[in-house]
Amino acid sequence: MTLKYRFERHVRIMENGCHVWLGFKLKSGHGRFGINGKTYLTHRVARHLYCGFDLDSDILILHKNECNNPSCINLDHTYEGDHSDNAKDTVKNSTHYQTKKTHCPKGHEYTQRNTRIEIHGGRRCKKCDRERFHKIGHKNDI
C-alpha cells in the first residue's frame, strides 16, 4: 500500500471544496498522520505528497481565511507562512484564545471605550491602567 493511498483513504471531498480529513484529529480539529513512526499535521503531509514540501521545515502550512477549517487539507485552501502570519490569522479570524475573553482579569468589560490595543495586538483594560497609575501617583498620565 503506497503512502498516498494510505493518506487519501482518510479524505472526503466536500461540496464547499474542502478536502476533509476523516482520520485521527486533535481537539483543535487538525488531522494527524503517521509516517515512519513520526506523526505530522495532515495539511503538512498533503503539501509533502503533492508539492514536495519538506515535512521537517520550519515553514508553517496555514489555512486561508475563506476556509479556516482545521480538518481541511485542500492545497488551494492553505498557504505557506510563519509564526507571525499564524498569529495574525488567529486574531483576524477570532480564533485566538484571548479574543474569547470579554472581561479583564479584574472583571472590567472589554468595550471599545475601555480597551487599549497594543502594538503587538494585545488588549489592555483602560480602567485597570487608570487604577494602577492613580495608586502610584501618576494621575495625569492617562
Protein Blocks (a to p, Z undefined) as FASTA:
>chain_A
ZZklmmmmmcccdfkopacdfbdcdfkopacddeehiacdfklmmmmmmnopafkbcbdc
dddfklopakbccfklgccddfklmmmmmmmnopafklmpmbdfkopacdfklpccdfko
pacdfklmmmmmmmnopaklZZ
